[in-house]
Amino acid sequence: MMVEFDSAKDQANQAKHGLSLAFGAKIFEDLNIIILPTIRDADEEERYKAVGMVDGKLYTAVHVWRGEGVRFLSVRRSNKGEEKIYHSEG
């Protein structure tokens, strides 16, 4: 899987969430990953949330698909709602 992200957005994500956007690739290694569409009128393209387990903790990567690759927009620890969905689907 090809991974891309904006370097300025990566720095902002590290400052806000303590994680590099590149960390999002690890979320996709979870065999039980849940991918959910996000619906916001302000978004100009279809965005998705990937919720997956990394080292025993749940993380969420907001991303868009670009051909065969993925462009990460945000990577963070999952919130309670995302955790509930992950555990109910598994």
C-alpha positions as semicolon CSV with decimal commas, in nm:
position;residue;x (nm);y (nm);z (nm)
1;M;0,000;0,000;0,000
2;M;0,135;0,338;-0,098
3;V;0,111;0,598;0,180
4;E;0,116;0,975;0,141
5;F;0,053;1,279;0,357
6;D;0,131;1,648;0,374
7;S;0,443;1,723;0,583
8;A;0,288;2,034;0,743
9;K;-0,023;1,831;0,836
10;D;0,209;1,563;0,976
11;Q;0,376;1,815;1,208
12;A;0,036;1,948;1,319
13;N;-0,086;1,592;1,387
14;Q;0,225;1,516;1,592
15;A;0,172;1,831;1,798
16;K;-0,198;1,762;1,854
17;H;-0,209;1,381;1,888
18;G;0,154;1,279;1,948
19;L;0,155;1,056;1,639
20;S;0,303;1,085;1,292
21;L;0,062;1,040;1,003
22;A;0,290;0,756;0,887
23;F;0,170;0,564;1,196
24;G;-0,158;0,521;1,009
25;A;-0,002;0,243;0,803
26;K;0,026;0,030;1,120
27;I;-0,351;0,058;1,171
28;F;-0,402;-0,112;0,835
29;E;-0,200;-0,414;0,956
30;D;-0,485;-0,515;1,191
31;L;-0,669;-0,807;1,030
32;N;-0,987;-0,693;1,207
33;I;-0,967;-0,333;1,085
34;I;-1,297;-0,148;1,050
35;I;-1,329;0,113;0,774
36;L;-1,613;0,360;0,811
37;P;-1,718;0,638;0,573
38;T;-1,725;0,984;0,729
39;I;-2,001;1,219;0,631
40;R;-1,936;1,592;0,655
41;D;-2,077;1,848;0,418
42;A;-1,753;2,048;0,437
43;D;-1,543;1,764;0,292
44;E;-1,471;1,793;-0,077
45;E;-1,400;1,422;-0,124
46;E;-1,505;1,096;0,034
47;R;-1,322;1,046;0,360
48;Y;-1,296;0,731;0,567
49;K;-1,196;0,632;0,918
50;A;-0,988;0,322;0,968
51;V;-1,012;0,186;1,322
52;G;-0,758;-0,077;1,417
53;M;-0,553;-0,225;1,696
54;V;-0,181;-0,148;1,731
55;D;0,007;-0,291;2,030
56;G;-0,316;-0,355;2,220
57;K;-0,459;-0,004;2,174
58;L;-0,716;0,124;1,924
59;Y;-0,623;0,401;1,683
60;T;-0,816;0,583;1,412
61;A;-0,679;0,711;1,083
62;V;-0,889;0,956;0,882
63;H;-0,790;0,913;0,519
64;V;-0,883;0,935;0,153
65;W;-0,809;0,680;-0,116
66;R;-0,582;0,790;-0,399
67;G;-0,575;0,512;-0,657
68;E;-0,392;0,218;-0,500
69;G;-0,269;0,430;-0,211
70;V;-0,399;0,607;0,094
71;R;-0,349;0,970;0,199
72;F;-0,365;1,019;0,575
73;L;-0,532;1,334;0,706
74;S;-0,536;1,257;1,079
75;V;-0,412;0,976;1,303
76;R;-0,510;0,955;1,669
77;R;-0,625;0,728;1,951
78;S;-0,980;0,609;1,892
79;N;-1,266;0,769;2,082
80;K;-1,526;0,575;2,285
81;G;-1,773;0,557;1,994
82;E;-1,509;0,416;1,757
83;E;-1,400;0,166;2,020
84;K;-1,760;0,049;2,063
85;I;-1,803;0,001;1,687
86;Y;-1,473;-0,188;1,659
87;H;-1,562;-0,427;1,942
88;S;-1,920;-0,480;1,820
89;E;-1,801;-0,568;1,467
90;G;-1,527;-0,805;1,587
